[in-house]
Amino acid sequence: MQLGGIHHVSAITASGAKNHDFFTRVLGMRLVKKTVNQDSTSMYHLFYADAVGTPGTDMTYFEIPMAGRTYPGVSSISSTGFRVKSEEALAFWIRRFDELGVDHEEIRERNGRKTLAFTDHEGSRLMLIADDGSGVPYGVPWKKFDIPEEFAIVGLGPVKLTVRHPERTETVLTEVLNFRRAGTYPSDVPGMPDYIVYETGEGGAGAEVHLETRPDLPLERPGRGSVHHVAFRVSTFEEYDRWLEHLERAGFQTSGKVDRYYFRSIYFREPNGILFELATDEPGFDSDEPMDSLGETLALPPFLEPRRQEIEASLSPLELD
């Protein structure tokens, strides 16, 4: 069995309104679903993706208003990549970030690709990747905002995992999840081991995990801007059933089958404590809303719909202009 790449990345925000402004107005992504955390329904869950909510383009945020700052460290998903189509796009994004006051580094090469690291107002560690489109196909640019289509974000890129004991995570990636070791490149930190690149499925930026070894760091203390988990793509419900059997045979304690309505999930932690999810491509975000109005109203899966009045009363107003 082969996973299809990265399905989504889920992180934490202290302000849904500011988070929405950054990911839509600044980054030009589409809010494809405004819903709630199904395990804690007083918490918004916002999904940003390409124009049609393609699996592999989706960054999500849980709103936790009391979330404190993040103290970076190991056992973390320490960077999330976003794909753009060219190095010229990175030059556009530098100009845009400078105009809008977004903190960013200079363009530099990582793993043979030009990259631009940046942060949002909460310290989310993000990166644009100039990607030639090999491997996992691009998503569909969202054209509503003032970003030329040729420079738009077209999907998630590599995620970086920062750990103290890389061999433990490598075993899970290669021997359990069937990733392939695809290369190395120098660490951003002098004196630290090289990053190790793993890929799955068709490969390419949308199917990569970059493993960073940092024995010098403490355990991460997560807060606003930190990443909660990364999800990998499962093509069909049949494969989903087989993956659950495979993980349990391998000795993992899993969540079992979890129906998120827009996809089905399995959660488990790898030995360094990072939360992994396997999520199906089916059925998608248009299963309860028309494609042309995704994300415009509060969407609740059928099993939460009887509690709509209670849930809406527990949520703070969220203006999404």
Secondary structure, DSSP 8 states (H G I E B T S, - for coil): ----SEEEEEEEES-HHHHHIIIIIIT--EEEEEEEETTEEEEEEEEEESTT--TTSEEEEEE-TT----B--BSEEEEEEEEES-HHHHHHHHHHHHHHT--B---EEETTEEEEEEE-TT--EEEEEE----SS-------SSSS-GGGS--SEEEEEEEES-HHHHHHIIIIIS--EEEEEE--SSTTS--EEEEE-TT-SGGGEEEEEE-TTS-B-B--TT-EEEEEEEE--HHHHHHHHHHHHHTT------EE-SSEEEEEEE-TTS-EEEEEEEEE-GGGSS-GGGTTSSB---TTTGGGHHHHHHHS------
